[in-house]
């Protein structure tokens, strides 16, 4: 099948297997943390604060992470990060199972987890490019990663929704610790020889600034960054308040919360399969616009729906639209970014994404406490559709410049 072409690479197959364990455990952990916080506090604001603490630390550390991805061995960096994630999850499990957990401790652990994630993400995204020998399969490999992540969005929350009432949040965290450590063992079998690089004499901040300046001065890269940041700030943080809709709007429990998160994952998986079937990055610019419109309309439908079945269908559509936006944007960035700046450009992209996500998570929790979830997400859907209008007005110029770069690099 076309969607599995990139798996012809043994190194990429091992990376894919490791990410399968990591993503599955991470989605279980996110559902368990969301439910634990809401069970302890009954506060949408604190849901946002806990999410904000993780994302803002990832945002702050990503300034250095992209430089490290360009400078150092990405394989070893990823193994270190997965080991640190395993220790963090094990500590979270022990504190929860021993009834010593509190929101303050959760915030501290989430800050530490965010620092690790901020270091890991640019290396993980750039590492895909290194592992796929045939660069014509790069779009497929990125889409496969997205499909894997979104399969975990379906399976992980469903498993967590079943396990939380049976065994509690603590054992979900323990399972995540085990799965994360297994990733380190799998990555040991990857045979990766990094391209020798001249050791830079400049400091980290200078190198990061160079990547940031290039990203902002290059119009087609800047448009992707603005679009992704705006959509993330205005719309993507809706995941934070899903426990509020499950518990308050539909008067349900963790099982329905798991269904909601799984519905997003199902739509995301469909979007990943769609993007992954494409032979190259040509045409993704148009589909990013379509995905933005789908996401905006679906988010508004979910916000105002009084029926669970309609809400779940709307969540499927949000997942579909969101993955088309972000997988398409990621693929275009990796395709048009110069090799020597790829890690830093991806780092700047992730920094803006995490900054917008952290601010959006905090804001959506706060506004939801003030006016309720439905009105909050309805306002977000309007903002996303405004971003679609902004992008559409720049689409022709964007296509002209990106296609030129792709033809020069042989990616078209």
C-alpha positions, 0 to 999 in steps of 0.5 A, spaced: 500 500 500 502 507 498 501 509 505 506 504 507 512 505 502 517 509 507 517 502 511 522 499 506 527 503 510 529 498 516 531 504 520 525 508 519 521 501 521 525 501 528 523 508 529 516 507 527 515 502 532 518 506 538 514 511 536 508 507 536 509 505 544 511 512 545 505 515 542 500 510 545 503 511 552 503 518 552 495 519 550 493 514 555 497 519 560 494 525 557 487 522 558 489 520 565 492 527 567 486 530 565 481 526 568 485 526 575 486 534 575 478 535 574 476 529 579 481 533 584 479 540 583 473 540 578 476 546 575 477 548 568 482 553 569 486 548 573 486 543 567 488 549 563 494 551 568 496 544 568 496 543 560 500 550 560 505 548 565 507 543 560 507 547 554 510 553 556 516 549 558 517 546 552 516 552 548 522 556 552 526 550 551 525 549 544 530 555 543 536 551 544 533 544 542 533 546 534 540 548 535 542 542 538 538 538 533 543 541 528 549 540 532 549 533 535 547 526 534 539 526 534 539 519 535 543 519 542 538 525 544 532 522 542 534 516 546 536 520 552 529 524 552 525 517 552 529 515 558 528 521 562 520 521 560 520 514 563 523 516 569 518 522 569 512 517 568 515 512 574 515 518 579 508 520 577 505 513 578 509 512 584 506 519 587 499 517 584 499 510 587 501 512 594 496 518 594 501 523 595 499 527 588 497 534 588 496 539 583 502 543 585 506 536 584 503 535 577 505 542 575 512 541 577 512 534 573 509 537 567 514 542 567 519 537 567 516 533 562 515 539 557 522 541 558 524 534 555 519 534 550 522 541 548 528 538 547 526 532 543 521 534 538 525 538 533 530 532 533 524 527 532 522 531 526 528 532 523 531 525 524 525 522 520 529 526 514 535 522 516 532 515 516 528 515 510 534 514 504 529 515 498 527 522 499 521 521 495 518 518 501 519 523 505 512 526 505 509 519 506 514 518 512 511 524 515 504 522 514 506 515 517 508 519 523 502 523 523 497 516 522 501 513 528 500 519 533 493 519 531 492 511 531 494 512 538 489 518 539 484 513 538 487 507 542 490 510 547 484 514 550 479 508 549 484 504 553 485 509 558 477 510 559 476 503 560 482 502 565 481 509 569 475 506 572 478 499 573 485 501 576 485 508 577 490 513 574 496 511 577 497 504 573 496 508 567 502 512 568 506 506 570 504 503 563 507 509 560 513 509 564 514 502 561 512 503 554 517 509 554 523 505 557 521 500 551 523 505 546 530 506 548 531 499 547 528 499 540 532 505 538 538 501 540 538 497 534 537 503 529 544 503 525 545 511 524 551 514 522 550 522 522 553 526 517 560 529 520 559 537 521 564 542 523 563 544 530 560 551 530 564 556 534 558 561 535 553 560 541 546 557 541 543 563 541 546 566 535 545 560 531 537 560 534 537 567 532 540 566 525 534 560 524 529 565 526 531 571 522 531 566 516 524 563 518 521 570 518 524 573 512 522 568 508 515 569 506 513 562 504 515 559 511 513 565 515 506 564 512 506 557 514 508 559 521 503 565 522 497 560 520 499 554 524 500 559 530 494 562 529 490 556 529 493 553 535 492 559 539 485 560 537 482 553 536 487 547 537 487 548 545 479 545 545 482 538 547 484 541 554 476 542 556 474 536 553 473 533 560 468 539 561 464 537 556 464 530 558 462 531 565 458 538 565 455 538 558 453 531 557 453 529 564 458 523 563 464 519 566 471 518 563 469 513 558 465 518 554 471 523 555 475 517 552 470 516 546 471 524 545 478 523 544 478 517 540 473 521 535 479 526 534 484 521 533 479 517 528 479 523 524 486 525 525 488 518 522 483 519 516 487 525 515 494 522 515 492 516 511 489 522 506 496 526 506 500 519 506 497 517 500 500 523 496 506 522 492 510 528 493 508 535 497 505 538 491 498 541 492 499 540 499 498 548 500 491 547 497 489 542 502 492 546 508 486 551 506 481 546 505 483 543 512 483 549 516 475 550 513 473 543 515 477 544 522 473 551 523 466 549 521 467 542 525 469 546 532 463 550 531 459 544 530 462 541 536 461 547 541 454 548 540 451 541 539 446 538 544 447 531 542 453 526 543 452 523 537 453 529 533 458 532 537 462 525 536 462 526 529 464 533 529 470 531 533 472 526 528 472 532 523 476 536 527 481 531 527 481 530 520 482 538 518 487 539 524 491 533 521 491 536 514 493 542 516 499 540 521 502 534 517 501 538 510 505 544 514 510 540 517 511 536 510 512 543 506 517 546 511 521 540 511 521 540 504 523 547 503 527 548 509 535 548 507 538 542 510 543 546 514 538 550 517 532 545 518 533 543 525 532 550 527 527 552 522 523 546 525 525 548 532 522 555 531 516 552 528 515 548 534 517 554 539 511 558 536 506 552 536 508 550 543 507 558 545 501 558 542 498 552 545 500 554 552 497 560 551 491 558 548 490 552 553 491 557 559 486 562 556 481 557 554 481 554 561 480 561 564 474 563 559 471 556 560 470 558 567 467 565 565 462 563 560 462 556 559 465 551 554 460 552 548 461 559 547 468 559 548 469 554 543 464 557 538 469 563 539 475 559 537 471 556 531 470 564 528 477 565 529 480 559 525 475 561 519 478 568 519 485 565 519 483 561 513 481 567 510 488 570 511 491 564 508 487 564 502 488 571 500 496 569 500 495 562 497 497 564 490 504 568 492 505 562 497 504 557 491 509 560 486 514 561 491 514 554 494 513 550 488 520 554 485 523 551 491 521 544 490 523 544 483 530 547 485 531 541 490 528 536 486 522 535 491 516 536 486 
